[in-house]
Amino acid sequence: GSFIDAQNHGFQWIELDVVTTKDQEIVCSHNFDLERETMGSGYITELCYDALYPIIIEHNSKYDDQSVLPNLIDVFKTLDSHIKINVEVKSPFASDLRTARALSKIIKYIPKNRIIISSFNPFVILYFKLFHRDIITGFLYQNQDYLWFVNWIHPSYIHPRADLLNDELIEYAKNKNLGINVWTINNIPALEWCREKKVDGIITDLGEIK
């Protein structure tokens, strides 16, 4: 639902979060626990996709203006071919690479010019740098103390939270040959400042920035 809305509003990129089921099906979800966005209970990572399916059907039949937990491949098939996707890989803990490995197995079915793989987990970024060097990556962070990870994971982009972006960080990225995609840009002054500074990408939580 929201992905189609973004496409219809003319967005060229969308951002989505992915989580892997117990049997390595990749679904789009911001949360690991089903209670956050469905009528189900339990954790997506502990259930097989077949167990999720009745929950998805029940939810979607009651709330037909939105869909929950779509399969990642289905999202690519549904959206127009010019729409690009920032796929955020969720990890419950730093050493958890289940979703990264599952995504690695289906990466051949996804046009590489349509994706950025991003994550707060530096080990996920390192995984793709080691095994899929042609995939564009983005290191997400909301704490300046984690910026040092850039020196050993070498992402294509850094994805800082909006309040961390300043002239010093922009200069740092330039010197490291890093792009910047900044998130939580939700008002016009912030948008105009980013455009003035020639930030590569702007991620908003809103359908329309006012």
N, CA, C and O of each residue as an XYZ file, in Angstrom:
840
protein
N       0.803     -1.197      0.000
C       0.000      0.000      0.000
C       0.848      1.264      0.000
O       0.741      2.078     -0.917
N       1.690      1.441      1.016
C       2.503      2.663      1.126
C       3.543      2.737      0.019
O       3.903      3.830     -0.418
N       4.033      1.582     -0.442
C       5.018      1.584     -1.523
C       4.387      2.074     -2.819
O       4.995      2.853     -3.554
N       3.181      1.623     -3.097
C       2.468      2.070     -4.289
C       2.138      3.551     -4.186
O       2.230      4.283     -5.172
N       1.751      3.996     -2.985
C       1.453      5.418     -2.773
C       2.683      6.269     -3.072
O       2.577      7.314     -3.714
N       3.853      5.822     -2.606
C       5.089      6.564     -2.861
C       5.354      6.638     -4.358
O       5.741      7.686     -4.875
N       5.149      5.544     -5.038
C       5.334      5.521     -6.493
C       4.370      6.486     -7.170
O       4.763      7.225     -8.073
N       3.110      6.484     -6.740
C       2.104      7.355     -7.350
C       2.353      8.829     -7.070
O       1.920      9.695     -7.830
N       3.065      9.113     -5.957
C       3.414     10.498     -5.631
C       4.656     10.965     -6.394
O       5.059     12.122     -6.276
N       5.250     10.086     -7.160
C       6.380     10.479     -7.985
C       7.747     10.264     -7.379
O       8.751     10.720     -7.925
N       7.796      9.567     -6.241
C       9.101      9.293     -5.647
C       9.896      8.354     -6.550
O       9.347      7.412     -7.123
N      11.187      8.620     -6.668
C      12.063      7.765     -7.478
C      12.653      6.622     -6.665
O      13.042      5.592     -7.214
N      12.716      6.814     -5.352
C      13.243      5.806     -4.435
C      12.242      5.573     -3.310
O      11.511      6.483     -2.921
N      12.215      4.342     -2.788
C      11.514      4.067     -1.539
C      12.471      3.347     -0.602
O      13.435      2.720     -1.042
N      12.197      3.442      0.690
C      13.005      2.745      1.686
C      12.105      1.747      2.390
O      10.975      2.071      2.756
N      12.603      0.529      2.580
C      11.841     -0.484      3.299
C      12.782     -1.324      4.154
O      13.974     -1.435      3.867
N      12.224     -1.912      5.211
C      12.987     -2.751      6.127
C      12.669     -4.212      5.843
O      11.529     -4.549      5.523
N      13.661     -5.073      5.957
C      13.425     -6.497      5.724
C      13.879     -7.343      6.908
O      14.879     -7.060      7.569
N      13.094     -8.401      7.144
C      13.332     -9.371      8.215
C      13.171    -10.757      7.593
O      12.390    -10.932      6.657
N      13.898    -11.726      8.104
C      13.846    -13.076      7.548
C      13.100    -14.026      8.482
O      13.307    -14.023      9.695
N      12.232    -14.835      7.887
C      11.530    -15.862      8.650
C      12.476    -17.014      8.974
O      13.619    -17.044      8.518
N      11.986    -17.946      9.757
C      12.799    -19.098     10.154
C      13.250    -19.905      8.943
O      14.342    -20.474      8.947
N      12.408    -19.959      7.897
C      12.769    -20.707      6.693
C      13.329    -19.796      5.594
O      13.298    -20.139      4.412
N      13.838    -18.634      6.003
C      14.615    -17.738      5.141
C      13.807    -17.076      4.033
O      14.339    -16.791      2.960
N      12.529    -16.831      4.285
C      11.743    -15.975      3.400
C      11.929    -14.534      3.869
O      11.831    -14.249      5.063
N      12.195    -13.636      2.938
C      12.445    -12.236      3.295
C      11.151    -11.451      3.173
O      10.577    -11.348      2.089
N      10.692    -10.897      4.293
C       9.468    -10.110      4.300
C       9.786     -8.683      4.713
O      10.771     -8.425      5.404
N       8.949     -7.774      4.283
C       9.145     -6.354      4.590
C       8.444     -6.033      5.895
O       7.219     -6.101      5.985
N       9.217     -5.686      6.896
C       8.662     -5.369      8.211
C       9.634     -4.477      8.956
O      10.845     -4.690      8.916
N       9.099     -3.479      9.635
C       9.921     -2.594     10.447
C      10.246     -3.235     11.792
O      11.209     -2.851     12.456
N       9.436     -4.213     12.186
C       9.571     -4.833     13.505
C       9.785     -6.339     13.390
O       9.408     -6.963     12.398
N      10.395     -6.904     14.422
C      10.541     -8.352     14.487
C       9.285     -9.011     15.063
O       8.907    -10.105     14.643
N       8.645     -8.347     16.021
C       7.487     -8.945     16.673
C       6.195     -8.592     15.946
O       5.977     -7.443     15.563
N       5.348     -9.591     15.763
C       4.115     -9.441     14.982
C       3.101     -8.518     15.636
O       2.278     -7.920     14.943
N       3.144     -8.391     16.951
C       2.144     -7.592     17.657
C       2.234     -6.112     17.310
O       1.265     -5.374     17.491
N       3.384     -5.672     16.814
C       3.556     -4.256     16.491
C       2.708     -3.827     15.294
O       2.240     -2.689     15.250
N       2.503     -4.732     14.309
C       1.815     -4.301     13.095
C       0.748     -5.267     12.580
O       0.157     -5.023     11.529
N       0.493     -6.360     13.304
C      -0.546     -7.299     12.886
C      -1.359     -7.736     14.104
O      -1.100     -7.316     15.232
N      -2.353     -8.595     13.842
C      -3.124     -9.187     14.944
C      -2.465    -10.460     15.452
O      -3.009    -11.126     16.333
N      -1.297    -10.810     14.908
C      -0.609    -12.022     15.327
C       0.258    -11.801     16.551
O       0.295    -10.703     17.105
N       0.949    -12.837     16.967
C       1.871    -12.743     18.097
C       3.108    -13.577     17.799
O       3.089    -14.452     16.934
N       4.167    -13.300     18.517
C       5.417    -14.007     18.284
C       6.364    -13.179     17.437
O       6.099    -12.017     17.130
N       7.474    -13.801     17.065
C       8.525    -13.108     16.328
C       8.682    -13.711     14.934
O       8.691    -14.930     14.761
N       8.805    -12.834     13.955
C       8.924    -13.267     12.564
C      10.106    -14.212     12.398
O      10.009    -15.200     11.670
N      11.210    -13.926     13.059
C      12.424    -14.724     12.908
C      12.280    -16.143     13.456
O      13.083    -17.019     13.135
N      11.251    -16.370     14.285
C      11.059    -17.687     14.894
C       9.945    -18.486     14.230
O       9.642    -19.600     14.656
N       9.328    -17.921     13.181
C       8.205    -18.579     12.508
C       8.531    -18.823     11.044
O       9.239    -18.031     10.422
N       8.020    -19.912     10.493
C       8.129    -20.151      9.062
C       7.098    -19.302      8.330
O       6.093    -18.888      8.908
N       7.359    -19.052      7.068
C       6.477    -18.173      6.296
C       5.051    -18.712      6.239
O       4.102    -17.928      6.263
N       4.880    -20.015      6.164
C       3.535    -20.608      6.120
C       2.722    -20.264      7.363
O       1.499    -20.146      7.302
N       3.408    -20.104      8.487
C       2.723    -19.725      9.723
C       2.307    -18.259      9.701
O       1.330    -17.878     10.346
N       3.051    -17.434      8.957
C       2.727    -16.014      8.856
C       1.553    -15.764      7.905
O       0.797    -14.807      8.072
N       1.417    -16.629      6.920
C       0.475    -16.355      5.832
C      -0.955    -16.129      6.322
O      -1.584    -15.165      5.884
N      -1.504    -16.974      7.215
C      -2.872    -16.710      7.708
C      -3.003    -15.366      8.421
O      -4.039    -14.707      8.334
N      -1.940    -14.964      9.129
C      -1.957    -13.672      9.829
C      -2.007    -12.528      8.821
O      -2.744    -11.558      9.000
N      -1.205    -12.657      7.752
C      -1.173    -11.631      6.708
C      -2.544    -11.512      6.040
O      -3.050    -10.407      5.843
N      -3.138    -12.650      5.696
C      -4.447    -12.658      5.036
C      -5.499    -12.025      5.922
O      -6.295    -11.211      5.454
N      -5.514    -12.392      7.210
C      -6.509    -11.851      8.138
C      -6.369    -10.340      8.276
O      -7.358     -9.608      8.236
N      -5.134     -9.882      8.440
C      -4.908     -8.448      8.589
C      -5.327     -7.691      7.337
O      -6.004     -6.667      7.419
N      -4.921     -8.201      6.175
C      -5.183     -7.492      4.930
C      -6.662     -7.481      4.571
O      -7.128     -6.570      3.888
N      -7.399     -8.482      5.023
C      -8.838     -8.507      4.754
C      -9.585     -7.490      5.610
O     -10.648     -7.008      5.220
N      -9.034     -7.166      6.771
C      -9.679     -6.185      7.662
C      -9.224     -4.757      7.369
O      -9.965     -3.801      7.598
N      -8.003     -4.621      6.863
C      -7.452     -3.297      6.574
C      -7.026     -3.264      5.111
O      -5.834     -3.298      4.804
N      -8.008     -3.196      4.209
C      -7.706     -3.368      2.786
C      -7.026     -2.150      2.160
O      -6.694     -2.167      0.975
N      -6.817     -1.097      2.948
C      -6.086      0.056      2.411
C      -4.586     -0.080      2.611
O      -3.824      0.781      2.171
N      -4.153     -1.145      3.267
C      -2.731     -1.349      3.456
C      -2.449     -2.845      3.526
O      -3.334     -3.634      3.857
N      -1.243     -3.222      3.221
C      -0.852     -4.624      3.327
C       0.323     -4.730      4.270
O       1.106     -3.790      4.404
N       0.452     -5.875      4.928
C       1.557     -6.071      5.863
C       2.394     -7.251      5.419
O       1.903     -8.188      4.790
N       3.661     -7.184      5.759
C       4.618     -8.260      5.550
C       4.676     -8.803      4.124
O       4.681    -10.018      3.930
N       4.720     -7.923      3.127
C       4.869     -8.445      1.761
C       6.238     -9.061      1.559
O       7.211     -8.641      2.186
N       6.317    -10.045      0.696
C       7.578    -10.657      0.316
C       8.393     -9.653     -0.501
O       7.845     -8.952     -1.352
N       9.692     -9.586     -0.245
C      10.536     -8.586     -0.909
C      10.504     -8.730     -2.429
O      10.380     -7.734     -3.142
N      10.611     -9.933     -2.918
C      10.594    -10.144     -4.362
C       9.279     -9.655     -4.962
O       9.269     -9.084     -6.052
N       8.167     -9.877     -4.253
C       6.866     -9.432     -4.747
C       6.794     -7.908     -4.834
O       6.148     -7.364     -5.730
N       7.457     -7.224     -3.906
C       7.482     -5.762     -3.941
C       8.194     -5.284     -5.210
O       7.710     -4.374     -5.885
N       9.314     -5.879     -5.532
C      10.029     -5.513     -6.760
C       9.170     -5.772     -7.994
O       9.182     -4.982     -8.937
N       8.426     -6.877     -7.988
C       7.578     -7.209     -9.125
C       6.402     -6.253     -9.256
O       5.943     -5.974    -10.364
N       5.913     -5.751     -8.123
C       4.728     -4.887     -8.112
C       5.056     -3.466     -8.553
O       4.274     -2.838     -9.266
N       6.211     -2.960     -8.130
C       6.582     -1.580     -8.448
C       7.077     -1.467     -9.888
O       7.578     -2.431    -10.466
N       6.928     -0.283    -10.448
C       7.441     -0.030    -11.796
C       8.957     -0.228    -11.820
O       9.635     -0.039    -10.810
N       9.470     -0.606    -12.970
C      10.881     -0.971    -13.071
C      11.843      0.199    -12.850
O      13.030     -0.018    -12.609
N      11.336      1.449    -12.929
C      12.220      2.594    -12.710
C      12.352      2.950    -11.231
O      13.211      3.751    -10.864
N      11.507      2.361    -10.377
C      11.569      2.658     -8.949
C      12.734      1.904     -8.319
O      12.884      0.695     -8.502
N      13.561      2.643     -7.569
C      14.700      2.042     -6.887
C      14.396      1.926     -5.391
O      13.588      2.676     -4.843
N      15.063      0.967     -4.748
C      14.709      0.634     -3.368
C      15.937      0.590     -2.466
O      16.921     -0.085     -2.765
N      15.863      1.314     -1.371
C      16.850      1.221     -0.303
C      16.359      0.135      0.652
O      15.403      0.339      1.401
N      17.023     -1.019      0.619
C      16.623     -2.168      1.434
C      17.406     -2.134      2.745
O      18.612     -2.382      2.767
N      16.700     -1.820      3.844
C      17.363     -1.816      5.147
C      17.270     -3.200      5.771
O      16.175     -3.703      6.025
N      18.410     -3.806      6.014
C      18.478     -5.134      6.613
C      18.443     -4.988      8.134
O      19.323     -4.371      8.734
N      17.414     -5.566      8.740
C      17.266     -5.502     10.195
C      18.010     -6.677     10.833
O      18.004     -7.789     10.306
N      18.649     -6.413     11.974
C      19.361     -7.454     12.716
C      19.030     -7.306     14.196
O      19.179     -6.220     14.754
N      18.580     -8.388     14.841
C      18.286     -8.274     16.277
C      19.540     -8.120     17.131
O      19.469     -7.612     18.249
N      20.700     -8.562     16.605
C      21.965     -8.387     17.306
C      23.093     -8.372     16.279
O      22.900     -8.795     15.139
N      24.248     -7.897     16.669
C      25.328     -7.581     15.729
C      25.793     -8.781     14.918
O      26.089     -8.640     13.731
N      25.865     -9.957     15.529
C      26.392    -11.126     14.817
C      25.333    -11.848     13.989
O      25.631    -12.852     13.341
N      24.104    -11.346     14.005
C      23.030    -11.999     13.259
C      23.092    -11.595     11.787
O      22.808    -10.450     11.435
N      23.464    -12.540     10.940
C      23.567    -12.289      9.501
C      22.548    -13.114      8.719
O      22.712    -13.312      7.515
N      21.498    -13.599      9.386
C      20.512    -14.442      8.715
C      19.865    -13.732      7.532
O      19.751    -14.298      6.445
N      19.445    -12.493      7.749
C      18.776    -11.770      6.672
C      19.758    -11.414      5.566
O      19.402    -11.447      4.388
N      20.977    -11.077      5.929
C      21.994    -10.784      4.917
C      22.249    -12.012      4.049
O      22.348    -11.897      2.828
N      22.356    -13.177      4.664
C      22.597    -14.405      3.898
C      21.398    -14.762      3.021
O      21.566    -15.186      1.878
N      20.195    -14.589      3.555
C      18.990    -14.879      2.769
C      18.880    -13.933      1.578
O      18.507    -14.345      0.479
N      19.206    -12.674      1.802
C      19.172    -11.687      0.722
C      20.239    -12.007     -0.322
O      20.030    -11.809     -1.519
N      21.368    -12.496      0.141
C      22.438    -12.868     -0.777
C      21.985    -13.952     -1.755
O      22.396    -13.962     -2.916
N      21.142    -14.857     -1.280
C      20.677    -15.972     -2.116
C      19.716    -15.534     -3.222
O      19.624    -16.187     -4.261
N      18.998    -14.423     -2.996
C      18.025    -13.984     -4.010
C      18.502    -12.752     -4.779
O      17.783    -12.226     -5.628
N      19.714    -12.299     -4.476
C      20.188    -11.039     -5.057
C      20.253    -11.112     -6.582
O      20.144    -10.088     -7.257
N      20.428    -12.309     -7.123
C      20.508    -12.452     -8.576
C      19.169    -12.180     -9.263
O      19.120    -11.950    -10.471
N      18.080    -12.208     -8.483
C      16.755    -11.950     -9.050
C      16.364    -10.468     -8.957
O      15.291    -10.075     -9.415
N      17.231     -9.661     -8.370
C      16.946     -8.243     -8.173
C      17.927     -7.424     -9.006
O      19.138     -7.587     -8.855
N      17.436     -6.552     -9.877
C      18.361     -5.712    -10.669
C      19.252     -4.883     -9.748
O      18.753     -4.119     -8.922
N      20.565     -5.031     -9.888
C      21.489     -4.390     -8.964
C      21.485     -2.872     -9.081
O      21.880     -2.169     -8.151
N      21.035     -2.366    -10.236
C      20.970     -0.911    -10.397
C      19.743     -0.316     -9.720
O      19.525      0.893     -9.787
N      18.940     -1.154     -9.069
C      17.727     -0.664     -8.403
C      17.830     -0.683     -6.888
O      16.853     -0.367     -6.209
N      18.988     -1.047     -6.335
C      19.024     -1.229     -4.881
C      20.237     -0.576     -4.217
O      21.310     -0.428     -4.801
N      20.000     -0.195     -2.962
C      21.050      0.058     -1.983
C      20.748     -0.868     -0.812
O      19.611     -0.920     -0.342
N      21.743     -1.593     -0.342
C      21.595     -2.394      0.868
C      22.122     -1.560      2.026
O      23.297     -1.191      2.046
N      21.257     -1.264      2.987
C      21.681     -0.454      4.127
C      21.383     -1.190      5.432
O      20.543     -2.088      5.478
N      22.088     -0.792      6.489
C      21.867     -1.414      7.794
C      22.561     -0.605      8.876
O      23.563      0.067      8.630
N      21.998     -0.684     10.093
C      22.687     -0.157     11.265
C      23.796     -1.110     11.695
O      24.703     -0.717     12.429
N      23.729     -2.347     11.245
C      24.691     -3.367     11.641
C      25.904     -3.332     10.703
O      25.770     -3.685      9.531
N      27.067     -2.923     11.177
C      28.237     -2.824     10.288
C      28.664     -4.165      9.704
O      29.266     -4.210      8.631
N      28.352     -5.271     10.410
C      28.721     -6.592      9.902
C      27.900     -6.963      8.665
O      28.372     -7.709      7.807
N      26.688     -6.451      8.574
C      25.875     -6.662      7.376
C      26.513     -5.956      6.184
O      26.609     -6.524      5.096
N      26.948     -4.720      6.395
C      27.603     -3.968      5.323
C      28.887     -4.671      4.901
O      29.168     -4.802      3.710
N      29.662     -5.123      5.879
C      30.908     -5.826      5.580
C      30.634     -7.116      4.802
O      31.383     -7.461      3.888
N      29.572     -7.821      5.159
C      29.195     -9.056      4.462
C      29.010     -8.797      2.971
O      29.527     -9.545      2.142
N      28.277     -7.747      2.629
C      28.032     -7.460      1.221
C      29.273     -6.902      0.526
O      29.464     -7.116     -0.671
N      30.108     -6.196      1.266
C      31.364     -5.722      0.671
C      32.290     -6.893      0.336
O      33.049     -6.830     -0.632
N      32.227     -7.959      1.136
C      33.085     -9.114      0.913
C      32.566    -10.036     -0.184
O      33.339    -10.536     -1.002
N      31.253    -10.258     -0.198
C      30.687    -11.280     -1.073
C      29.922    -10.735     -2.275
O      29.648    -11.471     -3.223
N      29.578     -9.458     -2.240
C      28.867     -8.839     -3.369
C      29.400     -7.418     -3.551
O      28.699     -6.444     -3.277
N      30.616     -7.313     -4.006
C      31.300     -6.030     -4.064
C      30.638     -5.041     -5.018
O      30.861     -3.835     -4.919
N      29.821     -5.553     -5.945
C      29.163     -4.665     -6.900
C      27.841     -4.104     -6.374
O      27.183     -3.321     -7.059
N      27.453     -4.501     -5.163
C      26.219     -3.985     -4.564
C      26.517     -2.675     -3.832
O      27.481     -2.593     -3.071
N      25.704     -1.674     -4.058
C      25.841     -0.393     -3.356
C      25.361     -0.557     -1.919
O      24.307     -1.145     -1.675
N      26.132     -0.040     -0.975
C      25.796     -0.191      0.442
C      25.712      1.163      1.139
O      26.332      2.140      0.718
N      24.928      1.193      2.215
C      24.802      2.402      3.011
C      24.824      2.074      4.494
O      24.032      1.256      4.963
N      25.728      2.708      5.234
C      25.829      2.461      6.675
C      24.962      3.466      7.427
O      25.230      4.668      7.423
N      23.921      2.952      8.068
C      23.015      3.768      8.865
C      23.562      3.973     10.266
O      24.113      3.047     10.861
N      23.414      5.172     10.793
C      23.772      5.359     12.190
C      23.039      6.566     12.765
O      22.708      7.521     12.063
N      22.804      6.484     14.059
C      22.150      7.583     14.766
C      22.968      8.033     15.978
O      22.466      8.708     16.877
N      24.235      7.639     15.974
C      25.156      8.034     17.036
C      26.514      8.307     16.404
O      27.081      7.436     15.743
N      27.026      9.490     16.600
C      28.291      9.898     15.982
C      29.449      8.975     16.359
O      30.417      8.850     15.609
N      29.347      8.331     17.519
C      30.423      7.468     17.988
C      30.645      6.259     17.071
O      31.713      5.646     17.099
N      29.635      5.916     16.259
C      29.745      4.742     15.396
C      30.330      5.056     14.018
O      30.506      4.158     13.195
N      30.625      6.310     13.776
C      31.127      6.696     12.455
C      32.462      6.034     12.127
O      32.785      5.841     10.956
N      33.236      5.688     13.149
C      34.551      5.079     12.914
C      34.449      3.754     12.163
O      35.425      3.328     11.545
N      33.275      3.083     12.203
C      33.105      1.822     11.479
C      33.364      1.997      9.980
O      33.753      1.054      9.290
N      33.143      3.209      9.495
C      33.344      3.492      8.072
C      34.748      3.094      7.627
O      34.942      2.656      6.493
N      35.715      3.244      8.511
C      37.112      3.004      8.140
C      37.424      1.543      7.834
O      38.428      1.257      7.182
N      36.584      0.610      8.293
C      36.875     -0.788      7.975
C      35.762     -1.502      7.219
O      35.990     -2.603      6.717
N      34.570     -0.924      7.116
C      33.532     -1.573      6.304
C      33.412     -0.927      4.923
O      32.876     -1.542      4.001
N      33.901      0.297      4.773
C      33.965      0.985      3.478
C      32.638      0.950      2.698
O      32.576      0.376      1.611
N      31.593      1.554      3.243
C      30.315      1.591      2.523
C      30.379      2.564      1.350
O      31.295      3.379      1.246
N      29.389      2.459      0.473
C      29.283      3.415     -0.633
C      28.743      4.753     -0.126
O      29.138      5.819     -0.598
N      27.828      4.671      0.852
C      27.183      5.845      1.430
C      27.202      5.751      2.948
O      27.288      4.662      3.515
N      27.122      6.891      3.587
C      26.737      6.933      4.989
C      25.313      7.468      5.045
O      24.924      8.335      4.262
N      24.545      6.933      5.991
C      23.144      7.327      6.161
C      22.960      7.865      7.581
O      22.488      7.138      8.455
N      23.321      9.116      7.824
C      23.177      9.679      9.166
C      21.743     10.164      9.429
O      21.018     10.543      8.510
N      21.364     10.139     10.702
C      20.118     10.791     11.103
C      20.264     12.288     10.893
O      21.366     12.827     10.999
N      19.171     12.955     10.599
C      19.213     14.357     10.162
C      19.967     15.268     11.135
O      20.712     16.144     10.698
N      19.784     15.075     12.441
C      20.401     15.994     13.401
C      21.917     15.821     13.489
O      22.592     16.641     14.112
N      22.465     14.762     12.871
C      23.918     14.555     12.880
C      24.609     15.192     11.679
O      25.835     15.294     11.634
N      23.808     15.618     10.712
C      24.396     16.166      9.489
C      24.809     17.619      9.689
O      24.000     18.451     10.099
N      26.078     17.920      9.396
C      26.588     19.289      9.481
C      27.720     19.447      8.462
O      28.085     18.494      7.774
N      28.257     20.634      8.377
C      29.314     20.903      7.396
C      30.539     20.019      7.619
O      31.184     19.595      6.660
N      30.855     19.744      8.867
C      32.021     18.909      9.178
C      31.825     17.492      8.633
O      32.748     16.917      8.057
N      30.621     16.926      8.815
C      30.354     15.581      8.323
C      30.348     15.547      6.791
O      30.822     14.586      6.185
N      29.817     16.582      6.183
C      29.810     16.659      4.719
C      31.234     16.696      4.175
O      31.533     16.050      3.171
N      32.103     17.442      4.829
C      33.506     17.505      4.413
C      34.197     16.157      4.639
O      35.005     15.715      3.822
N      33.866     15.520      5.752
C      34.430     14.197      6.059
C      34.057     13.201      4.956
O      34.910     12.461      4.466
N      32.778     13.190      4.572
C      32.314     12.270      3.535
C      32.997     12.547      2.203
O      33.360     11.627      1.471
N      33.164     13.818      1.905
C      33.831     14.202      0.659
C      35.260     13.688      0.626
O      35.712     13.170     -0.395
N      35.971     13.827      1.736
C      37.363     13.384      1.818
C      37.488     11.862      1.737
O      38.493     11.340      1.255
N      36.460     11.156      2.213
C      36.454      9.693      2.182
C      35.817      9.139      0.912
O      35.726      7.925      0.734
N      35.379     10.032      0.035
C      34.702      9.630     -1.200
C      33.430      8.839     -0.907
O      33.150      7.827     -1.552
N      32.666      9.314      0.072
C      31.415      8.692      0.482
C      30.238      9.558      0.050
O      30.300     10.785      0.124
N      29.175      8.917     -0.399
C      27.935      9.643     -0.605
C      27.190      9.787      0.709
O      27.500      9.097      1.680
N      26.205     10.682      0.749
C      25.391     10.874      1.952
C      23.918     10.793      1.586
O      23.433     11.527      0.726
N      23.216      9.884      2.256
C      21.761      9.843      2.218
C      21.283     10.067      3.647
O      21.527      9.238      4.524
N      20.617     11.163      3.878
C      20.248     11.547      5.244
C      18.780     11.210      5.496
O      17.939     11.384      4.614
N      18.475     10.726      6.704
C      17.094     10.330      7.003
C      16.453     11.222      8.061
O      17.126     11.981      8.759
N      15.138     11.104      8.154
C      14.251     11.956      8.984
C      14.320     13.426      8.574
O      14.380     14.308      9.430
N      14.313     13.689      7.277
C      14.161     15.064      6.783
C      12.665     15.282      6.567
O      12.089     14.791      5.596
N      12.045     16.027      7.487
C      10.586     16.099      7.500
C      10.022     17.516      7.475
O       8.850     17.726      7.785
N      10.855     18.487      7.108
C      10.325     19.850      6.977
C      11.071     20.579      5.866
O      12.165     20.176      5.469
N      10.478     21.638      5.376
C      11.006     22.372      4.223
C      12.392     22.976      4.488
O      13.272     22.830      3.640
N      12.630     23.657      5.637
C      13.966     24.233      5.863
C      15.074     23.177      5.817
O      16.136     23.417      5.243
N      14.830     22.019      6.414
C      15.835     20.944      6.389
C      16.047     20.448      4.967
O      17.179     20.187      4.558
N      14.961     20.319      4.212
C      15.052     19.880      2.825
C      15.877     20.858      1.990
O      16.743     20.451      1.216
N      15.600     22.141      2.153
C      16.311     23.157      1.370
C      17.789     23.219      1.750
O      18.641     23.434      0.889
N      18.096     23.031      3.033
C      19.492     23.036      3.475
C      20.249     21.876      2.838
O      21.378     22.043      2.376
N      19.617     20.689      2.814
C      20.248     19.506      2.218
C      20.490     19.709      0.725
O      21.525     19.306      0.192
N      19.528     20.333      0.063
C      19.695     20.601     -1.371
C      20.828     21.588     -1.609
O      21.610     21.437     -2.547
N      20.909     22.601     -0.749
C      21.976     23.597     -0.877
C      23.351     22.950     -0.702
O      24.319     23.336     -1.357
N      23.421     21.957      0.193
C      24.685     21.283      0.474
C      24.953     20.131     -0.500
O      25.970     19.444     -0.407
N      24.018     19.936     -1.436
C      24.155     18.883     -2.454
C      24.295     17.485     -1.851
O      25.105     16.673     -2.298
N      23.475     17.229     -0.816
C      23.394     15.890     -0.245
C      22.815     14.950     -1.302
O      21.895     15.324     -2.030
N      23.344     13.750     -1.385
C      22.959     12.828     -2.458
C      21.499     12.390     -2.379
O      20.790     12.386     -3.385
N      21.056     12.023     -1.178
C      19.695     11.508     -1.038
C      19.051     11.997      0.234
O      19.721     12.219      1.242
N      17.736     12.164      0.179
C      16.961     12.632      1.334
C      15.864     11.623      1.602
O      15.063     11.311      0.721
N      15.833     11.110      2.839
C      14.839     10.128      3.239
C      13.872     10.796      4.211
O      14.282     11.339      5.238
N      12.582     10.750      3.873
C      11.561     11.370      4.710
C      10.595     10.326      5.240
O      10.390      9.283      4.618
N      10.006     10.611      6.391
C       8.966      9.736      6.946
C       7.591     10.104      6.417
O       6.611      9.409      6.684
N       7.520     11.186      5.674
C       6.228     11.738      5.279
C       5.981     11.544      3.786
O       6.922     11.462      2.996
N       4.703     11.472      3.409
C       4.351     11.412      2.001
C       4.572     12.739      1.311
O       4.818     12.793      0.106
N       4.484     13.812      2.085
C       4.678     15.151      1.562
C       5.327     16.007      2.626
O       4.826     16.083      3.748
N       6.442     16.659      2.292
C       7.149     17.509      3.250
C       6.532     18.903      3.225
O       6.403     19.516      2.165
N       6.152     19.393      4.396
C       5.525     20.709      4.495
C       6.341     21.631      5.379
O       5.966     22.786      5.580
